[in-house]
Amino acid sequence: MSIQPVGLVSPVGRAAQWARGLLLTTLVLTAASVVSGLFQIDLLSHAASGGISDAAATANDTRQVVIGGLQGIFYLATAVAFLNWIYRAYRNLTSLGVQDRKYSPGWAVGWFFVPVLSLVRPFQLMLELWHGSDPSGLERDAAPAGPSIQSRPGTPPLVGWWWAVFLVSCVLGRIVLQMSLAQHPTLDQLQTLSVLLVLSDAVDVAAALLAIGVIGRITSWQAERAERVRQITDEHTLGPLAHSPLNIPTLVRRPEQS
């Protein structure tokens, strides 16, 4: 039987660096937004009790607009980098010995934009990506009679917390957006909006930290698992693993086209 070369796993380290770097930048901006929001809450409290100067109000509004604008720019860049990492990492699963990958790499990204299903599918994809990248699962995933990766029980706490906090962040963000569109808000409404904005930013900080952890773990696992796949392939090519329980042809199939 002809064994094809296995240097087929696309490195995701560069994509991971971009995603983590932008997440860190966004995290710093969001932390600054929390501080700025607390200043705004204090300013509104003074406005309710005795009034504030036009200069103080203008300075506050300018600060909030600048920080908010930077957040918007980096949120968009971070989303693109994160989805690019997901696409590349998910595309590697087949070359890493996963026989039953459920979706295409394109849908690994696309499910984030499908109404209703975007509440569930990305989480399921991340579970699949997590288990399929775990080096300890190589023999299990490559075995002909191995369990389906989609039906494998257990949700890693890091992934579970990341998704839960991400959903809370989305809900709070939607509420803040709707309230910010109100015409001629009252002082009480502005105070409520400011509190919710600070809370939303705080949750975003937690979501970013968890996402950084998920990216780091999966990226390092894929590098380790790819090395083990290469070792198995080299040994098989030389003959010693002729009776190995691993399904070597599965591990050395050609890479998929992007």
Sequence and secondary structure as in RCSB ss.txt:
>XXXX:A:sequence
MSIQPVGLVSPVGRAAQWARGLLLTTLVLTAASVVSGLFQIDLLSHAASGGISDAAATANDTRQVVIGGLQGIFY
LATAVAFLNWIYRAYRNLTSLGVQDRKYSPGWAVGWFFVPVLSLVRPFQLMLELWHGSDPSGLERDAAPAGPSIQ
SRPGTPPLVGWWWAVFLVSCVLGRIVLQMSLAQHPTLDQLQTLSVLLVLSDAVDVAAALLAIGVIGRITSWQAER
AERVRQITDEHTLGPLAHSPLNIPTLVRRPEQS
>XXXX:A:secstr
      TT    HHHHHHHHHHHHHHHHHHHHHHHHHHHHHHHHHHHHHT   HHHHHHHHHHHHHHHHHHHHHH
HHHHHHHHHHHHHHHHTTTTTT S   S HHHHHHGGGSTTGGGTHHHHHHHHHHHHH GGGHHHHHSTT   ST
T     HHHHHHHHHHHHHHHHHHHHHHHHT SS  HHHHHHHHHHHHHHHHHHHHHHHHHHHHHHHHHHHHHHH
HHHHHHHHHHHHHSTTTT SS HHHHT      
